[in-house]
Amino acid sequence: MKQRLALTTIVGLAIFGLIAWAAFAGDEPSQCESETTTSTFHVTGMTCGGCEVGVRRVVKKLEGVEEVEASYEDGTARVTYQAGEVTPNDIIAAIEELGYTAELVDGEEAT
């Protein structure tokens, strides 16, 4: 009798788990998903291609950053990122850790 009760409980929990999983694994996008945003930053202090590589490498390591383009000639960094995972201030801080100054020029939603 105890084994039957235990088996019934296990089966019931498994069915409940599958129903819960199916409810959250639908085709609808999750409300937790953040929007993809592209922002341009003015970066002062880059003088060569190595500077560009450093900026790209450091910013790309941030959680939520998808793409980084940097140009020492234009003095800019263009970053595509998940707005819910990383902020422009996080990106600025990462660039400034390299010894450059950075400021947000513009941001545009690119979902």
PyMOL commands that place a pseudoatom at each C-alpha (Angstrom):
pseudoatom trace, name=CA, resn=MET, resi=1, chain=A, elem=C, hetatm=0, pos=[0.000, 0.000, 0.000]
pseudoatom trace, name=CA, resn=LYS, resi=2, chain=A, elem=C, hetatm=0, pos=[2.839, 2.417, 0.882]
pseudoatom trace, name=CA, resn=GLN, resi=3, chain=A, elem=C, hetatm=0, pos=[4.587, 1.638, -2.414]
pseudoatom trace, name=CA, resn=ARG, resi=4, chain=A, elem=C, hetatm=0, pos=[1.433, 2.376, -4.378]
pseudoatom trace, name=CA, resn=LEU, resi=5, chain=A, elem=C, hetatm=0, pos=[0.968, 5.695, -2.561]
pseudoatom trace, name=CA, resn=ALA, resi=6, chain=A, elem=C, hetatm=0, pos=[4.604, 6.632, -3.178]
pseudoatom trace, name=CA, resn=LEU, resi=7, chain=A, elem=C, hetatm=0, pos=[4.333, 5.708, -6.874]
pseudoatom trace, name=CA, resn=THR, resi=8, chain=A, elem=C, hetatm=0, pos=[1.107, 7.703, -7.227]
pseudoatom trace, name=CA, resn=THR, resi=9, chain=A, elem=C, hetatm=0, pos=[2.786, 10.706, -5.585]
pseudoatom trace, name=CA, resn=ILE, resi=10, chain=A, elem=C, hetatm=0, pos=[5.818, 10.477, -7.857]
pseudoatom trace, name=CA, resn=VAL, resi=11, chain=A, elem=C, hetatm=0, pos=[3.684, 10.163, -10.981]
pseudoatom trace, name=CA, resn=GLY, resi=12, chain=A, elem=C, hetatm=0, pos=[1.526, 13.084, -9.848]
pseudoatom trace, name=CA, resn=LEU, resi=13, chain=A, elem=C, hetatm=0, pos=[4.571, 15.274, -9.264]
pseudoatom trace, name=CA, resn=ALA, resi=14, chain=A, elem=C, hetatm=0, pos=[6.010, 14.303, -12.645]
pseudoatom trace, name=CA, resn=ILE, resi=15, chain=A, elem=C, hetatm=0, pos=[2.762, 15.229, -14.397]
pseudoatom trace, name=CA, resn=PHE, resi=16, chain=A, elem=C, hetatm=0, pos=[2.597, 18.519, -12.499]
pseudoatom trace, name=CA, resn=GLY, resi=17, chain=A, elem=C, hetatm=0, pos=[6.204, 19.261, -13.468]
pseudoatom trace, name=CA, resn=LEU, resi=18, chain=A, elem=C, hetatm=0, pos=[5.513, 18.566, -17.149]
pseudoatom trace, name=CA, resn=ILE, resi=19, chain=A, elem=C, hetatm=0, pos=[2.446, 20.805, -17.115]
pseudoatom trace, name=CA, resn=ALA, resi=20, chain=A, elem=C, hetatm=0, pos=[4.389, 23.615, -15.435]
pseudoatom trace, name=CA, resn=TRP, resi=21, chain=A, elem=C, hetatm=0, pos=[7.277, 23.219, -17.873]
pseudoatom trace, name=CA, resn=ALA, resi=22, chain=A, elem=C, hetatm=0, pos=[4.909, 23.282, -20.873]
pseudoatom trace, name=CA, resn=ALA, resi=23, chain=A, elem=C, hetatm=0, pos=[3.273, 26.458, -19.578]
pseudoatom trace, name=CA, resn=PHE, resi=24, chain=A, elem=C, hetatm=0, pos=[6.616, 28.284, -19.477]
pseudoatom trace, name=CA, resn=ALA, resi=25, chain=A, elem=C, hetatm=0, pos=[8.233, 26.755, -22.565]
pseudoatom trace, name=CA, resn=GLY, resi=26, chain=A, elem=C, hetatm=0, pos=[5.712, 27.964, -25.137]
pseudoatom trace, name=CA, resn=ASP, resi=27, chain=A, elem=C, hetatm=0, pos=[6.523, 29.801, -28.346]
pseudoatom trace, name=CA, resn=GLU, resi=28, chain=A, elem=C, hetatm=0, pos=[5.643, 33.173, -26.844]
pseudoatom trace, name=CA, resn=PRO, resi=29, chain=A, elem=C, hetatm=0, pos=[8.661, 35.309, -25.981]
pseudoatom trace, name=CA, resn=SER, resi=30, chain=A, elem=C, hetatm=0, pos=[9.343, 35.566, -22.290]
pseudoatom trace, name=CA, resn=GLN, resi=31, chain=A, elem=C, hetatm=0, pos=[8.671, 38.826, -20.524]
pseudoatom trace, name=CA, resn=CYS, resi=32, chain=A, elem=C, hetatm=0, pos=[12.114, 38.375, -18.993]
pseudoatom trace, name=CA, resn=GLU, resi=33, chain=A, elem=C, hetatm=0, pos=[13.794, 38.721, -22.370]
pseudoatom trace, name=CA, resn=SER, resi=34, chain=A, elem=C, hetatm=0, pos=[15.353, 42.131, -22.766]
pseudoatom trace, name=CA, resn=GLU, resi=35, chain=A, elem=C, hetatm=0, pos=[15.362, 44.289, -25.844]
pseudoatom trace, name=CA, resn=THR, resi=36, chain=A, elem=C, hetatm=0, pos=[18.368, 44.506, -28.101]
pseudoatom trace, name=CA, resn=THR, resi=37, chain=A, elem=C, hetatm=0, pos=[19.731, 48.040, -28.136]
pseudoatom trace, name=CA, resn=THR, resi=38, chain=A, elem=C, hetatm=0, pos=[22.523, 49.645, -30.134]
pseudoatom trace, name=CA, resn=SER, resi=39, chain=A, elem=C, hetatm=0, pos=[24.298, 52.637, -28.633]
pseudoatom trace, name=CA, resn=THR, resi=40, chain=A, elem=C, hetatm=0, pos=[27.152, 54.796, -29.848]
pseudoatom trace, name=CA, resn=PHE, resi=41, chain=A, elem=C, hetatm=0, pos=[29.772, 56.052, -27.424]
pseudoatom trace, name=CA, resn=HIS, resi=42, chain=A, elem=C, hetatm=0, pos=[32.296, 58.839, -27.962]
pseudoatom trace, name=CA, resn=VAL, resi=43, chain=A, elem=C, hetatm=0, pos=[35.666, 57.461, -26.838]
pseudoatom trace, name=CA, resn=THR, resi=44, chain=A, elem=C, hetatm=0, pos=[38.587, 59.824, -26.255]
pseudoatom trace, name=CA, resn=GLY, resi=45, chain=A, elem=C, hetatm=0, pos=[42.150, 58.553, -26.125]
pseudoatom trace, name=CA, resn=MET, resi=46, chain=A, elem=C, hetatm=0, pos=[42.217, 55.788, -28.736]
pseudoatom trace, name=CA, resn=THR, resi=47, chain=A, elem=C, hetatm=0, pos=[45.193, 56.351, -31.036]
pseudoatom trace, name=CA, resn=CYS, resi=48, chain=A, elem=C, hetatm=0, pos=[45.615, 53.135, -33.028]
pseudoatom trace, name=CA, resn=GLY, resi=49, chain=A, elem=C, hetatm=0, pos=[44.150, 49.820, -34.111]
pseudoatom trace, name=CA, resn=GLY, resi=50, chain=A, elem=C, hetatm=0, pos=[45.417, 48.234, -30.906]
pseudoatom trace, name=CA, resn=CYS, resi=51, chain=A, elem=C, hetatm=0, pos=[43.250, 50.631, -28.934]
pseudoatom trace, name=CA, resn=GLU, resi=52, chain=A, elem=C, hetatm=0, pos=[40.239, 49.526, -30.988]
pseudoatom trace, name=CA, resn=VAL, resi=53, chain=A, elem=C, hetatm=0, pos=[41.033, 45.877, -30.276]
pseudoatom trace, name=CA, resn=GLY, resi=54, chain=A, elem=C, hetatm=0, pos=[41.303, 46.580, -26.550]
pseudoatom trace, name=CA, resn=VAL, resi=55, chain=A, elem=C, hetatm=0, pos=[37.956, 48.367, -26.446]
pseudoatom trace, name=CA, resn=ARG, resi=56, chain=A, elem=C, hetatm=0, pos=[36.257, 45.601, -28.437]
pseudoatom trace, name=CA, resn=ARG, resi=57, chain=A, elem=C, hetatm=0, pos=[37.782, 42.874, -26.274]
pseudoatom trace, name=CA, resn=VAL, resi=58, chain=A, elem=C, hetatm=0, pos=[36.873, 44.446, -22.910]
pseudoatom trace, name=CA, resn=VAL, resi=59, chain=A, elem=C, hetatm=0, pos=[33.337, 45.504, -23.859]
pseudoatom trace, name=CA, resn=LYS, resi=60, chain=A, elem=C, hetatm=0, pos=[32.568, 42.159, -25.545]
pseudoatom trace, name=CA, resn=LYS, resi=61, chain=A, elem=C, hetatm=0, pos=[33.303, 40.401, -22.235]
pseudoatom trace, name=CA, resn=LEU, resi=62, chain=A, elem=C, hetatm=0, pos=[30.361, 42.133, -20.556]
pseudoatom trace, name=CA, resn=GLU, resi=63, chain=A, elem=C, hetatm=0, pos=[27.330, 39.920, -20.016]
pseudoatom trace, name=CA, resn=GLY, resi=64, chain=A, elem=C, hetatm=0, pos=[24.651, 40.820, -22.568]
pseudoatom trace, name=CA, resn=VAL, resi=65, chain=A, elem=C, hetatm=0, pos=[26.939, 42.462, -25.137]
pseudoatom trace, name=CA, resn=GLU, resi=66, chain=A, elem=C, hetatm=0, pos=[26.396, 40.986, -28.592]
pseudoatom trace, name=CA, resn=GLU, resi=67, chain=A, elem=C, hetatm=0, pos=[28.557, 43.094, -30.914]
pseudoatom trace, name=CA, resn=VAL, resi=68, chain=A, elem=C, hetatm=0, pos=[31.167, 45.843, -30.594]
pseudoatom trace, name=CA, resn=GLU, resi=69, chain=A, elem=C, hetatm=0, pos=[32.633, 48.057, -33.307]
pseudoatom trace, name=CA, resn=ALA, resi=70, chain=A, elem=C, hetatm=0, pos=[35.338, 50.566, -32.361]
pseudoatom trace, name=CA, resn=SER, resi=71, chain=A, elem=C, hetatm=0, pos=[37.098, 53.196, -34.472]
pseudoatom trace, name=CA, resn=TYR, resi=72, chain=A, elem=C, hetatm=0, pos=[40.037, 55.234, -33.251]
pseudoatom trace, name=CA, resn=GLU, resi=73, chain=A, elem=C, hetatm=0, pos=[39.754, 57.421, -36.355]
pseudoatom trace, name=CA, resn=ASP, resi=74, chain=A, elem=C, hetatm=0, pos=[36.153, 58.365, -35.522]
pseudoatom trace, name=CA, resn=GLY, resi=75, chain=A, elem=C, hetatm=0, pos=[36.669, 58.162, -31.750]
pseudoatom trace, name=CA, resn=THR, resi=76, chain=A, elem=C, hetatm=0, pos=[33.601, 55.977, -31.375]
pseudoatom trace, name=CA, resn=ALA, resi=77, chain=A, elem=C, hetatm=0, pos=[32.443, 52.605, -30.143]
pseudoatom trace, name=CA, resn=ARG, resi=78, chain=A, elem=C, hetatm=0, pos=[29.122, 51.199, -31.339]
pseudoatom trace, name=CA, resn=VAL, resi=79, chain=A, elem=C, hetatm=0, pos=[27.739, 48.484, -29.071]
pseudoatom trace, name=CA, resn=THR, resi=80, chain=A, elem=C, hetatm=0, pos=[24.760, 46.173, -29.565]
pseudoatom trace, name=CA, resn=TYR, resi=81, chain=A, elem=C, hetatm=0, pos=[23.576, 44.679, -26.279]
pseudoatom trace, name=CA, resn=GLN, resi=82, chain=A, elem=C, hetatm=0, pos=[20.671, 43.293, -24.265]
pseudoatom trace, name=CA, resn=ALA, resi=83, chain=A, elem=C, hetatm=0, pos=[19.373, 46.290, -22.309]
pseudoatom trace, name=CA, resn=GLY, resi=84, chain=A, elem=C, hetatm=0, pos=[18.151, 44.134, -19.431]
pseudoatom trace, name=CA, resn=GLU, resi=85, chain=A, elem=C, hetatm=0, pos=[21.585, 42.611, -18.869]
pseudoatom trace, name=CA, resn=VAL, resi=86, chain=A, elem=C, hetatm=0, pos=[23.992, 45.513, -19.301]
pseudoatom trace, name=CA, resn=THR, resi=87, chain=A, elem=C, hetatm=0, pos=[23.625, 49.297, -19.152]
pseudoatom trace, name=CA, resn=PRO, resi=88, chain=A, elem=C, hetatm=0, pos=[25.408, 52.115, -20.981]
pseudoatom trace, name=CA, resn=ASN, resi=89, chain=A, elem=C, hetatm=0, pos=[27.066, 52.987, -17.656]
pseudoatom trace, name=CA, resn=ASP, resi=90, chain=A, elem=C, hetatm=0, pos=[28.499, 49.436, -17.473]
pseudoatom trace, name=CA, resn=ILE, resi=91, chain=A, elem=C, hetatm=0, pos=[29.910, 49.860, -20.979]
pseudoatom trace, name=CA, resn=ILE, resi=92, chain=A, elem=C, hetatm=0, pos=[31.373, 53.277, -20.143]
pseudoatom trace, name=CA, resn=ALA, resi=93, chain=A, elem=C, hetatm=0, pos=[32.986, 51.875, -16.987]
pseudoatom trace, name=CA, resn=ALA, resi=94, chain=A, elem=C, hetatm=0, pos=[34.594, 49.028, -18.961]
pseudoatom trace, name=CA, resn=ILE, resi=95, chain=A, elem=C, hetatm=0, pos=[36.022, 51.460, -21.525]
pseudoatom trace, name=CA, resn=GLU, resi=96, chain=A, elem=C, hetatm=0, pos=[37.271, 53.813, -18.827]
pseudoatom trace, name=CA, resn=GLU, resi=97, chain=A, elem=C, hetatm=0, pos=[39.071, 50.933, -17.071]
pseudoatom trace, name=CA, resn=LEU, resi=98, chain=A, elem=C, hetatm=0, pos=[41.353, 50.915, -20.125]
pseudoatom trace, name=CA, resn=GLY, resi=99, chain=A, elem=C, hetatm=0, pos=[42.267, 54.554, -19.507]
pseudoatom trace, name=CA, resn=TYR, resi=100, chain=A, elem=C, hetatm=0, pos=[40.020, 56.170, -22.106]
pseudoatom trace, name=CA, resn=THR, resi=101, chain=A, elem=C, hetatm=0, pos=[37.117, 58.494, -21.483]
pseudoatom trace, name=CA, resn=ALA, resi=102, chain=A, elem=C, hetatm=0, pos=[33.710, 57.562, -22.834]
pseudoatom trace, name=CA, resn=GLU, resi=103, chain=A, elem=C, hetatm=0, pos=[30.274, 59.091, -23.027]
pseudoatom trace, name=CA, resn=LEU, resi=104, chain=A, elem=C, hetatm=0, pos=[26.987, 57.960, -24.508]
pseudoatom trace, name=CA, resn=VAL, resi=105, chain=A, elem=C, hetatm=0, pos=[26.251, 59.741, -27.800]
pseudoatom trace, name=CA, resn=ASP, resi=106, chain=A, elem=C, hetatm=0, pos=[22.999, 58.022, -28.694]
pseudoatom trace, name=CA, resn=GLY, resi=107, chain=A, elem=C, hetatm=0, pos=[21.070, 54.819, -28.268]
pseudoatom trace, name=CA, resn=GLU, resi=108, chain=A, elem=C, hetatm=0, pos=[18.536, 53.230, -30.525]
pseudoatom trace, name=CA, resn=GLU, resi=109, chain=A, elem=C, hetatm=0, pos=[16.288, 50.235, -30.116]
pseudoatom trace, name=CA, resn=ALA, resi=110, chain=A, elem=C, hetatm=0, pos=[17.102, 47.532, -32.643]
pseudoatom trace, name=CA, resn=THR, resi=111, chain=A, elem=C, hetatm=0, pos=[14.834, 44.688, -31.590]
for i in range(1, 111): cmd.bond("trace and resi %d" % i, "trace and resi %d" % (i + 1))
show_as sticks, trace
zoom trace
